[in-house]
Amino acid sequence: MSLIEKIDKRRLPQHVAIIMDGNGRWAKARGEDRSTGHREGVVSVRKVVEAATEIGLKYLTVYTFSTENWNRPDEEVRALMSLLVAAIHRETPDLMKNNIRLNAIGNLSRLDDEVRQTLENCIAQTSVNQGTNLILALSYSSRWEIVQAAAKLSADVKAGKIEPSDIDEQVFADYLTTRGIPDPDLLIRTGGEKRVSNFLLWQLSYAELYFTDIYWPDFRADELYEAILYYQNRERRFGKTSEQIN
């Protein structure tokens, strides 16, 4: 029986988030430039999105570029941005064909004009699609997101749009960049590291965490299905006892 046949499609995670780690180390192990790893990592994104679509996954968020990544060498940042533009141009027809809706979260104002315009065009074009929601976390960090949310919320309190006593978890969540997107049920991190690296800190509160030593360029459909099978074998209690769940 194949891995996809083992998956119970009635118990899929609604939202899977992925920290795509290991492109550079994958390339170094092969004596290649880091950019080679990033190019192969784009292939993995395509394969994983196809796999997610095949099983009917509703939301998939990939950590594409963090705010900390701006501190990398200028040459690598330029190469990553160029690769992003090319990938969006190339993949837009397939996104349309496969009914995939693209979105993005993060401090997009830091992107250069070409990247931002290409991204916005693809988001607009795919907005009619009703299948898998592919969300790119670009120029994103969770601390930045939470600070921005707090600033916007405090401004609305000052303007009299909301009373402090009305603020609860749901109200605060509505000020995050992920407003309207369900929290991830499963976080996958490739590359062997076991940390969340400033990614969706608020939203991952109850997510199952899956870490693998596989570098991102080697992570494809079967690796995604392995992670989902791991998720389906977990007991998600949300503070309750096993007896209450069962």
C-alpha positions in Angstrom: 0.0 0.0 0.0 1.4 3.4 -1.0 1.7 6.2 1.6 -1.1 8.2 0.0 -3.4 5.2 0.3 -2.7 5.0 4.1 -3.9 8.6 4.7 -7.4 9.0 6.1 -8.7 11.9 4.0 -11.5 12.4 6.6 -8.9 13.4 9.2 -6.6 15.7 7.2 -5.0 18.6 8.9 -6.8 21.7 7.6 -3.6 23.7 7.6 0.0 22.6 7.2 2.9 25.0 7.7 6.4 24.3 6.5 9.8 25.7 7.5 11.8 24.8 4.4 15.3 24.5 5.7 18.5 23.0 4.3 18.9 24.3 0.8 22.4 25.7 1.4 23.6 22.6 3.2 22.1 20.4 0.5 24.1 22.3 -2.1 27.3 22.4 0.0 27.2 18.6 0.4 27.3 18.3 -3.4 30.0 20.9 -3.9 27.5 23.3 -5.5 26.7 27.0 -4.9 23.9 27.8 -2.5 21.8 29.1 -5.4 21.7 25.6 -6.7 20.1 24.5 -3.5 17.5 27.3 -3.7 16.7 26.4 -7.3 16.1 22.7 -6.3 14.1 23.9 -3.3 11.7 25.6 -5.7 11.2 22.2 -7.4 10.3 20.8 -4.0 7.7 23.5 -3.4 6.1 22.6 -6.7 6.1 18.9 -5.9 4.7 19.4 -2.4 2.0 21.8 -3.6 1.0 19.2 -6.2 0.9 16.5 -3.4 -1.1 18.7 -1.1 -3.6 19.4 -3.9 -3.9 15.7 -4.7 -5.1 14.8 -1.2 -7.3 17.9 -0.8 -5.3 19.9 1.7 -7.0 23.2 2.2 -4.2 25.5 3.5 -0.4 25.2 3.0 1.9 27.9 4.3 5.6 27.9 3.4 8.2 30.0 5.1 9.8 31.4 2.0 11.9 34.3 3.3 12.2 35.7 6.8 12.9 39.2 7.9 16.2 37.8 9.2 17.1 36.6 5.7 17.6 40.2 4.7 20.9 40.0 6.6 22.3 37.4 4.2 24.9 38.5 1.7 23.4 40.9 -0.9 24.3 38.5 -3.8 22.3 35.7 -2.2 19.3 38.0 -1.5 19.3 39.2 -5.1 19.5 35.7 -6.4 16.6 34.6 -4.1 14.4 37.5 -5.2 15.2 36.8 -8.9 14.4 33.2 -8.4 11.1 34.1 -6.7 10.0 36.3 -9.6 10.9 33.6 -12.2 9.1 30.9 -10.1 5.9 33.0 -9.8 5.9 33.7 -13.5 6.5 30.1 -14.4 4.0 28.6 -11.9 1.0 30.9 -12.4 -0.5 28.9 -15.3 -0.2 25.7 -13.2 -1.8 27.4 -10.2 -4.7 28.3 -12.4 -5.0 24.9 -13.9 -4.9 23.2 -10.5 -7.4 25.6 -8.9 -4.8 26.9 -6.3 -5.2 30.2 -4.7 -2.0 32.2 -3.9 -1.7 34.5 -1.0 1.2 36.1 1.0 1.9 37.3 4.5 4.7 39.4 5.8 6.3 42.9 5.5 5.8 42.9 1.7 6.7 46.6 1.5 10.3 45.6 1.8 10.2 43.7 -1.4 11.5 45.5 -4.5 8.9 46.7 -7.0 9.3 43.9 -9.5 8.9 41.2 -6.9 5.9 42.9 -5.3 4.2 43.5 -8.6 4.7 40.0 -9.8 3.4 38.6 -6.6 0.3 40.9 -6.5 -0.5 40.0 -10.1 -0.4 36.3 -9.3 -2.5 36.8 -6.2 -5.1 38.7 -8.1 -5.2 36.2 -11.0 -5.6 33.2 -8.7 -8.1 34.8 -6.3 -11.0 33.1 -8.1 -9.6 29.7 -7.4 -11.3 27.5 -4.7 -8.8 24.7 -4.2 -5.7 24.6 -2.0 -4.7 27.9 -0.5 -0.9 28.4 -0.9 0.4 31.0 1.4 3.9 32.4 1.0 5.5 33.9 4.2 7.7 36.5 2.6 9.8 39.0 4.5 8.0 37.6 7.5 8.7 37.2 11.2 6.3 36.4 13.9 7.6 39.1 16.3 7.2 41.7 13.6 3.7 40.5 13.0 2.7 40.6 16.7 4.2 44.1 17.2 2.4 45.3 14.1 -0.9 43.8 15.4 -0.4 45.4 18.8 0.3 48.8 17.2 -2.8 48.7 15.0 -5.0 47.5 17.9 -3.7 50.3 20.2 -4.4 52.8 17.5 -8.0 51.6 17.1 -8.4 51.8 20.9 -7.1 55.3 20.9 -9.5 56.2 18.0 -12.4 54.8 20.0 -13.1 52.0 17.5 -12.7 49.3 20.1 -12.9 49.2 23.9 -10.0 47.6 25.8 -12.5 45.4 27.6 -13.5 44.0 24.3 -10.1 42.6 23.4 -9.8 38.9 23.6 -7.8 36.2 21.7 -10.1 36.4 18.6 -10.0 40.2 18.4 -6.2 40.1 18.6 -6.0 37.4 16.0 -8.0 39.5 13.6 -5.1 42.1 13.6 -2.6 39.5 12.5 -1.6 39.0 8.9 -3.3 35.6 9.0 -6.7 37.0 9.6 -9.3 34.6 8.1 -6.8 31.7 7.8 -7.2 28.8 10.3 -4.3 28.2 12.6 -1.9 25.4 11.4 -2.6 21.9 12.7 0.8 20.6 11.7 4.2 22.3 11.4 6.9 20.6 9.4 10.5 21.6 9.6 13.1 20.0 7.3 16.9 20.1 7.6 17.3 18.6 11.1 16.9 21.8 13.2 14.3 21.6 16.0 13.1 25.2 16.5 10.3 27.4 15.1 12.6 30.3 14.1 10.2 33.2 14.7 7.5 31.6 12.5 3.8 31.9 13.3 4.4 31.9 17.0 0.8 32.9 17.9 -0.8 30.6 15.4 1.3 27.5 16.2 0.1 27.3 19.8 -1.7 24.0 19.4 0.1 22.6 16.3 1.7 19.2 16.1 5.4 19.6 15.4 7.2 17.3 12.9 10.9 17.6 12.4 12.9 15.7 9.8 16.6 15.5 9.0 15.8 15.6 5.2 17.0 18.7 3.5 14.3 20.7 1.8 15.5 19.9 -1.8 14.9 16.2 -1.0 11.5 16.7 0.5 8.8 15.7 -1.9 5.3 14.1 -2.0 6.1 11.0 0.1 7.8 13.0 2.8 4.7 15.2 3.1 2.5 12.1 3.3 4.8 10.7 6.1 4.3 13.9 8.1 0.6 13.8 7.6 0.5 10.1 8.8 2.5 11.2 11.8 -0.1 13.9 12.5 -3.0 11.4 12.1 -1.4 9.1 14.7 -1.3 11.9 17.3 -3.9 12.4 19.9 -4.9 16.1 19.9 -6.4 16.9 23.3 -6.3 20.8 23.5 -6.0 20.7 27.3 -8.6 17.9 27.8 -7.9 14.3 29.0 -7.8 11.3 26.7 -11.0 10.1 28.2 -12.8 13.3 27.3 -11.6 13.1 23.7 -12.6 9.4 23.3 
